[in-house]
Amino acid sequence: MNYKRNIISALFALLLTCLLIVIPAAAIEPAFDWQVYRINTDDWTSYTDYLSYSGTIYEVHFTDKTTNGTPISWDWEFSEDDWWGSSEQNPVHIYTEDEADDADYRFKVKLSVMDSSGNYEETENTVYVVEDAWNLNDIIDLTPEPTATPTPVPTTAPPTTVATTIPTTPTPEPTPVPSFSLKVPVISNELSKLKAAYEDHLEVILQIFRNIGILKD
């Protein structure tokens, strides 16, 4: 009985091994997406990233979309004549206007990936950097963010000159002098009355002096 069990176990192990050999693991499926930004470098003179470029450039941001496995390496080729490419998972590549014009504004981009099991696959797409009927990706015109409007520094107003009022010495008003109305006719009448009275009294006094002998006619 034991040898039968051993034979069955051996057959089962052999069958399992055959299945593992015959049924391969799911192959890794590389894929990628991208976004194109059209940039006028004349608008970006204060940005050091674009100082080595002039005119219009096309900045493409690539995104790895690989499925069925865990990629451990990436190999990008950004055109058919690209010998350098990139080994980043999500690289950024810039095409100049001259390069785009020579390539009719379309580039063959290839991505090759390898997973942890050593499986190696690649895929290729045409990247358009111009509006085209075959281009399914939008092209964004990238412009610099507006700089914040500087807050004006308040200008210190010159001190207000307070007009010094010099007090003026009031001119004293003249003391009114009482005015007299001289009525000549009235004075003349009074003098006449005084003279008449004086003459009457004088006559009385003269008469007294005659009577007592002091005055003689």
C-alpha positions in Angstrom: 0.0 0.0 0.0 2.8 2.4 0.8 4.4 2.0 -2.6 1.1 2.8 -4.3 0.9 6.0 -2.2 4.4 6.9 -3.2 3.6 6.3 -6.9 0.5 8.5 -6.7 2.4 11.3 -4.9 5.2 11.1 -7.5 2.7 11.3 -10.4 0.9 14.2 -8.8 4.2 16.1 -8.3 5.1 15.4 -12.0 1.8 16.6 -13.2 2.1 19.8 -11.1 5.6 20.4 -12.5 4.3 19.9 -16.1 1.5 22.4 -15.5 3.9 25.0 -14.2 6.1 24.5 -17.3 3.3 24.5 -19.8 1.2 27.4 -18.3 3.4 30.5 -18.4 2.9 33.3 -16.0 0.9 36.3 -17.3 3.2 38.5 -19.4 3.8 42.1 -18.3 2.0 44.6 -20.5 3.8 47.9 -20.9 1.8 51.1 -21.7 2.2 54.8 -21.3 0.4 58.1 -21.6 1.6 61.7 -22.2 0.8 65.4 -22.0 2.3 67.9 -24.4 3.0 71.5 -23.3 3.8 74.1 -26.0 6.1 76.8 -24.6 7.3 80.1 -26.1 10.6 80.5 -24.4 10.5 84.3 -25.0 7.9 84.4 -22.2 10.1 82.4 -19.9 13.3 84.3 -19.9 13.4 84.4 -16.1 13.3 80.6 -15.8 16.6 78.8 -15.8 15.2 75.6 -17.2 14.6 77.1 -20.6 17.7 79.3 -20.9 19.4 76.9 -23.4 16.4 77.0 -25.7 15.0 79.7 -28.0 11.7 80.1 -29.8 9.0 77.4 -29.4 9.6 74.1 -27.6 7.4 71.2 -26.8 7.7 69.7 -23.3 6.2 66.2 -23.1 5.4 64.6 -19.7 5.3 60.8 -20.0 3.5 58.6 -17.5 4.1 54.8 -17.1 0.8 52.8 -17.3 2.3 49.3 -17.3 0.0 46.4 -16.0 0.3 42.7 -15.2 3.3 42.8 -13.1 5.7 45.0 -11.2 8.2 46.7 -13.5 11.6 47.2 -12.1 13.3 48.9 -15.0 12.2 51.3 -17.8 13.9 52.1 -21.1 12.5 55.0 -23.1 13.3 56.1 -26.7 11.8 59.4 -27.6 12.3 59.2 -31.3 13.7 56.8 -33.9 17.1 58.4 -33.7 17.2 58.7 -30.0 20.2 56.9 -28.6 20.0 58.2 -25.0 16.4 58.2 -24.0 15.7 57.8 -20.3 15.5 55.2 -17.6 13.1 57.1 -15.4 9.6 55.7 -14.8 7.9 59.0 -15.7 10.3 61.1 -17.6 10.0 64.6 -19.2 11.4 65.2 -22.6 11.7 68.5 -24.6 11.5 68.6 -28.4 12.7 71.8 -30.1 10.9 73.5 -33.0 13.6 72.3 -35.4 13.3 68.7 -34.3 9.5 68.9 -34.5 9.6 70.4 -38.0 12.1 67.7 -39.2 9.8 64.9 -37.8 6.6 66.5 -39.2 5.6 67.2 -35.6 5.2 63.5 -34.7 7.6 61.2 -32.9 7.7 57.4 -32.5 8.2 56.8 -28.7 9.1 53.4 -27.4 8.9 52.1 -23.9 10.6 48.8 -22.8 10.0 47.4 -19.3 11.2 44.4 -17.3 9.5 42.9 -14.3 11.0 41.2 -11.2 10.7 37.8 -13.0 12.9 38.9 -15.8 10.0 39.3 -18.3 10.8 41.9 -20.9 8.2 43.6 -23.1 8.0 46.8 -25.1 5.4 49.1 -26.7 5.4 52.0 -29.1 3.2 55.1 -29.7 3.1 58.1 -32.0 3.3 61.3 -30.0 2.0 64.4 -31.8 3.2 67.8 -30.8 0.7 69.6 -33.1 -3.1 69.6 -33.4 -3.9 66.8 -35.8 -6.9 64.7 -36.7 -4.9 61.6 -35.4 -3.9 63.3 -32.2 -6.1 62.2 -29.3 -4.2 64.2 -26.7 -4.7 67.9 -26.0 -1.8 70.3 -26.4 -1.6 72.9 -23.7 0.0 76.3 -24.3 2.0 76.9 -21.2 2.4 80.4 -20.0 4.2 81.7 -16.9 2.1 82.3 -13.8 1.5 86.0 -13.3 3.7 87.5 -10.7 2.1 89.0 -7.7 1.4 92.7 -8.0 3.9 94.3 -5.6 2.3 96.0 -2.7 3.1 99.7 -3.1 5.1 101.1 -0.3 3.1 103.9 1.3 4.7 107.3 0.6 5.2 109.3 3.8 3.4 112.5 3.3 5.4 115.6 4.1 4.5 117.1 7.4 1.7 119.6 7.2 3.0 123.1 7.7 0.9 124.8 10.3 0.5 128.4 9.4 1.7 130.4 12.4 -0.7 133.2 13.0 1.1 136.2 14.4 -1.4 138.0 16.7 -1.9 141.5 15.7 -2.0 144.3 18.2 -5.4 145.7 18.1 -5.4 149.4 17.2 -6.9 151.2 20.1 -10.0 153.1 19.2 -9.8 156.7 20.0 -11.7 157.8 23.0 -14.6 159.8 21.8 -14.2 163.5 22.7 -17.4 165.0 23.8 -18.6 167.5 21.4 -20.1 170.8 22.3 -22.5 172.8 20.3 -21.8 176.4 20.7 -24.9 178.4 20.3 -23.7 182.0 19.9 -27.1 183.6 20.2 -27.8 181.9 23.5 -24.4 182.9 25.0 -25.0 186.5 23.9 -28.3 186.6 25.6 -26.9 185.2 28.8 -24.1 187.8 28.8 -26.5 190.6 28.3 -28.5 189.3 31.3 -25.3 189.1 33.4 -24.3 192.6 32.4 -27.7 194.0 33.3 -27.6 192.3 36.7 -24.1 193.4 37.3 -25.0 197.0 36.4 -27.9 196.9 38.8 -25.7 195.6 41.6 -22.9 198.0 40.8 -25.3 200.9 41.0 -26.5 199.8 44.4 -22.9 199.5 45.7 -22.0 202.9 44.3 -25.0 204.4 46.0 -24.0 202.9 49.3 -20.5 204.3 48.9 -22.0 207.8 48.3 -24.2 207.6 51.3 -21.3 206.8 53.6 -19.1 209.4 52.1 -16.6 207.1 50.6 -17.5 208.1 47.1 -18.4 211.4 45.8 -19.9 212.4 42.5 
